[in-house]
């Protein structure tokens, strides 16, 4: 937001745009790969955005009150890097290390760079994070604005329309998105090519203020930003018509130039020579870096979190872990103002409504749109919140690609998935999460928790909140008895040995509903004179490797795992990966076929994960 | 499409709607769970659709020329079942077995029922399958029409808008969707409640013909269906305002009645008594079942597939498996007319463009919208096509929930994911699939293939096409040498032993790029006097358990797995699950942290999956 005279500003921005194009072409040619043409179409937009609109401090990108920019079309990374270099955040010479293993200037942006909030490069996700960033400004009562650049091809992703719906629903007038309509996708022309009205009418239908402009006309770009700032009660989408490869004669507006660097030598030299001719006269002494507006204020630091009181459940109380989750979240909310919750219209099943009742202002309803729920949580987390998005665990698979990018972004999102496994009963397989543990365990550094009773649930909700990085908790539908006293503590990466003796013939490892099947099996086997060790593996990732090996060794070298989950990716694989090199045999009991509707206890038995099957497996191992 | 006089038709349909409501309430009360209120809002729509619009044979639901109906709001399953019972497909008494373990009338519909094409119950998916069903009618040159009922809450799912875009883009005037706008979600009022214009304007903006009606006015419903039939060049969305729980006094239009059955006894009895009063006088002798229009014609059976000629690659040729995949697909297309391909704007990277060039009419471009690509493939497969949707394997995670439902549906979709692992190099982690094997292996009965050279790729593309049920093939970006002769055969569930001796100290199991690292390690170890067995595990699911155990036993009981994939869910877990109970030690080499940009060979080494690391691991095991 500069008040510089346009006669000075426009030529200066034009020349910055040319420099950004030069950088993008040069760095990708040096790397031998990348997307210079996708950068070139966005150069004028980025020049105007960074050097006449955004309020930020190039030396302090994390400033909590600074405007945010999310590059949703992440493949245009080189021009993002170039803009930050132009602003003085780092030495321009670094740009030539693009895509090298020793440089953080990667092929697509990641938060390894201080000026990147969330990783982008899987299309349609940045705009969801931008929703979260805009919500966060409200949360911390800051006037910072969020900007987001999308590609036109990207707009086919359904997640973009989930974000559109939520942006309008929440009236996010502190959000301004721009679609770079260059008309060309990776493999062919985009759906609507340069028909800007196709975009504008969709965004208007979804409740946004939409403006169509020539994305290479600096004046129109600046006017559009001003119009967006003046628009109240709704977010703005600037639909910018551009030319892919703008300014690069060999590629300008041509198909088959997506994701291709110019060849060093004649091809590059010609382009660089052309760029030199694109510089325009500008008044001397203009320094648009110096004129970048600073953040208006630094929001207050959040209050230090208070410790939580001990859980108040009594041994033997019957409480579903999903309900204990909701109660714990509400309790945590009182202790830590950074905690927020997000729902996708199942708050009365996940019990996140317990949080909403106490903290309605920190509760974000996404209706039935899991992608924007998870994506906006990433944006909130990147700006200091500790978001807990929750839904049925089965429906978190809808956001699997976001979860993948969350791991890459290493943001502080705490997911919870309820209704795990066949124990949900009659609703049938579409509602049963049987692959969620595998989905989360696959991602490095993702904490995966699976409590079995209310006390461990409450303790672990706090532990996951205050553990840095992404985490997931799996909760169950049926009520289960409280088995831990109020002073029992639980650590991420821990386990509990519930039964043990010197004569154990096997260790049975379960979690959630199967832990109680294991306890039943213990009683039945004990009656038959057979001792087993029982382990509550409440932390799947990280997993207590040494303790598992010790338990296996103390139990004749045999472990039986039992889980309300498919055979791949869950408890069995986690335990096996931990102990198999120690020479311990792992027998996996899991759901091995597509289940069907039925009563929970019928299904546990039919799909082989009930106490009877554990008894049988232990006996067969003798 | 009946030509019965409205004065006869409307009261008869009204009474059918009442019977459908009675069934829905009665069956859910008997089950003690379910969604009677979500059925009641849709009763008039379903009555009109089944008994005055659809052309079908209740005794032959699979008839290839019959109109299709997809219940996208799958939780309204009881009324779907009731409509088919009313039509005479099965005995109405069966309805009272709803949700019982012995009945196929599950909580949400699955294709265990002959009249269900694809499983629904994860919202926003049925409309994608309906797109595929409508595309299929064109493919087989049939005039059958496809109908799809969505919920209003469901419309927040981004996948719905991917479907909207594709339906309009393909001009599917043989598709008619209905949104049941009952205004109430699971946990609260929906976003737009009864503001029908909010829906209509979105669908119109996306290029559909949209009609708003009172969803309880039979005449308006019939008129809308007729208008949809008369609409050319675009699909139609009927936005139907309804009342949730319509006809059930205790629940009608009330919050907190989602997914709740009426209690048997007073609550149920009162509702049933009320329903009796909702019957209207109708002319005697009217039989709307008899007047159901039959399919207009039976499309021609597809020609029997021809066998494929042997691959024409030469040993040592350098061919990326992604390129061999595209070539194989084109070859297969000539042999089997049922084969179709779907893309999400990366056809020049996955090489599915090789198929498009030969069979443009059997190639469906979805632009950058992976959910509708996979969802419409499900619809195509359910109607007899053999669809091959492909994109970067990383972006198939965007459709993870669809893949989950594909497994439940057991449909004949063949997915391919390119650009596996860190070996893609400079583009960075957002583009690297490192969890895809785990995602697919998790699902029971899903075939998972991972060829290493062009010959095995070609053979396995044909094998997966002709294997009944869902399958996935992982392909790689780098060129790799052809290692198999043209006569080599490959079976789903097989493996190849590439190197073996009587003195092997370990078996190294790889696939894709790591197989070649293993072969390099073999040479290096051999030079040091150490023999290892080398296994190409091209089939991850099913996996050759006996052959792996035999190989492990013949190699001093030691197996080293090496994969361009995260540690969970891939080759290591597959091998370990197969052999660990046989007392064989499995040492897993995999990517264990979030990777970054760099050259492929740098990344293989940095993330520990290169030949040097295999050599080191084998030596450490001695």
Interface residues (C-beta under 8 A of the other chain):
Chain A: X31 X32 X33 X34 X74 X99 X100 X101 X103 X104 X106 X107 X108 X110 X112 X119 X120 X121 X122 X123 X124 X153 X154 X156 X157 X158 X159 X160 X161 X162 X165 X169 X185 X186 X187 X188 X190 X191 X201 X202 X204 X205 X206 X343 X345 X346 X347 X348 X349 X353 X365 X366 X367 X368 X369 X370 X371 X372 X394 X395 X397 X398 X400 X401 X404 X405 X407 X408 X410 X425 X426 X427 X428 X429 X430 X431 X434 X435 X438 X439 X441 X442 X443 X444 X445 X566 X567 X568 X569 X572 X573 X574 X576 X577 X580 X581 X583 X585 X586 X587 X588 X591 X592 X593 X594 X596 X597 X598 X599 X602 X603 X606
Chain B: X31 X32 X33 X34 X74 X99 X100 X101 X103 X104 X106 X107 X108 X110 X112 X119 X120 X121 X122 X123 X124 X153 X154 X156 X157 X158 X159 X160 X161 X162 X165 X169 X185 X186 X187 X188 X190 X191 X201 X202 X204 X205 X206 X343 X345 X346 X347 X348 X349 X353 X365 X366 X367 X368 X369 X370 X371 X372 X394 X395 X397 X398 X400 X401 X404 X405 X407 X408 X410 X425 X426 X427 X428 X429 X430 X431 X434 X435 X438 X439 X441 X442 X443 X444 X445 X566 X567 X568 X569 X572 X573 X574 X576 X577 X580 X581 X583 X585 X586 X587 X588 X591 X592 X593 X594 X596 X597 X598 X599 X602 X603 X606
